[in-house]
Amino acid sequence: MQIEKKTEIKVDGRKLKIAIFLPYFNEELGLELFENTKIELLKNGVQEKNINLVRVAGALELPFACKKIALKKPDAIIALGIVIRGETSHYDLVTETTHQGLMKVQLKELVPVIFGILACENLKQVKDRVSAKGLNKGKEFAQAALIQTLI
């Protein structure tokens, strides 16, 4: 059996309510990641008024903020962020703790939470993943959220 690989998805998002979380940390690239995510949601019919952007200080604040919004039962949550490895173990602590926290939120509240955090070794990797001309992870995170609303 051969499975067809699809790079474009189309979901009727006209009635969907999507919450997007974005830390202030690494703001410039984070905003570009958000814009790419938003563009893909809009392309799939999600109304701009139904895309709720919530800002938090950093990645570690995402699980708590997502939990509060998950209680309001949006159709999906996209937790964006950028964590770049430094010289200490802080990177490992932030990425692991945030991932586990977001996983607990979605499983407890039964709201899809997309882990849209770029955990990169350096700035070049971040730029390659954020750019609409590169890997465009924002588009991928939006598509993941849209697919999860179908389940």
NULUMTOR-775783 format. One line per 4 residues: number of its first residue (from 1); their letters; for each residue x, y, z of C-alpha. Coordinates in steps of 0.25 Angstrom, whole numbers. Each point is the difference from the previous one (the first is absolute). Layout:
BEGIN
NUM	a	X Y Z; ... $
//
This chain:
BEGIN
1	mqie	0 0 0; 6 14 -4; -4 12 8; -1 13 -8 $
5	kkte	8 11 6; -7 13 1; 7 14 2; -13 8 -1 $
9	ikvd	-12 -2 8; -14 7 -1; -9 1 12; -13 8 0 $
13	grkl	4 9 12; -11 10 -1; -6 -4 14; 13 -4 7 $
17	kiai	5 8 12; 15 -1 1; 9 6 12; 14 3 -4 $
21	flpy	11 2 11; 12 8 -2; 11 3 10; 7 14 0 $
25	fnee	13 -7 0; 7 0 -13; -11 9 -5; 4 4 -14 $
29	lgle	1 -14 -5; -11 -4 8; -9 10 -6; 4 -6 -14 $
33	lfen	-3 -14 5; -14 5 4; -3 8 -13; 3 -13 -8 $
37	tkie	-9 -8 9; -11 10 -1; 1 1 -15; -2 -15 -1 $
41	llkn	-12 0 9; -6 12 -8; 2 -8 -13; -8 -11 6 $
45	gvqe	-12 9 3; 3 3 15; -6 14 2; 10 10 5 $
49	knin	-10 3 12; 1 -15 4; 15 0 1; 4 5 14 $
53	lvrv	14 4 3; 5 -1 14; 14 5 4; 8 -6 12 $
57	agal	14 3 5; 7 -13 -5; -2 -15 -3; -1 -4 15 $
61	elpf	-12 8 1; -8 -7 -11; -5 -12 7; -8 9 11 $
65	ackk	-5 10 -11; -4 -11 -9; -7 -7 12; -9 12 3 $
69	ialk	-4 2 -15; -2 -15 -1; -11 1 10; -8 9 -10 $
73	kpda	1 -12 -10; 5 7 -13; 1 -10 -11; 15 0 0 $
77	iial	12 7 7; 13 2 -7; 12 3 10; 11 7 -7 $
81	givi	13 3 5; 15 0 -3; 11 -6 9; 14 1 -4 $
85	rget	11 -9 6; 10 8 9; 12 -3 8; -8 -6 12 $
89	shyd	-11 -11 2; -11 10 1; -4 -3 -15; -2 -15 4 $
93	lvte	-8 4 12; -9 10 -7; -3 -9 -12; -3 -12 8 $
97	tthq	-8 7 10; -8 8 -10; -3 -13 -8; -5 -8 12 $
101	glmk	-8 11 5; -7 2 -14; -2 -14 -1; -7 -1 13 $
105	vqlk	-9 12 -4; -5 -7 -12; -3 -13 6; -7 5 12 $
109	elvp	-8 10 -7; -2 -7 -13; 3 12 -9; 11 -2 -10 $
113	vifg	13 7 4; 10 1 -11; 14 1 4; 5 11 -9 $
117	ilac	13 3 8; 13 0 -9; 11 -6 9; 12 3 -8 $
121	enlk	15 -1 2; 3 14 -6; -6 12 -7; 2 -5 -14 $
125	qvkd	-9 -12 3; -11 9 5; 1 9 -12; -1 -12 -9 $
129	rvsa	-12 -5 7; -8 13 2; 2 5 -14; -12 -1 -10 $
133	kgln	10 -4 -11; 7 -10 9; -6 -11 8; -12 9 4 $
137	kgke	-3 -7 13; -11 10 3; -8 -5 -12; 3 -15 6 $
141	faqa	-5 4 14; -13 6 -6; -2 -12 -9; 2 -9 12 $
145	aliq	-11 8 8; -10 -1 -11; 2 -15 -2; -2 -2 15 $
149	tli	-13 7 0; -5 -11 -10; 2 -11 11 $
//
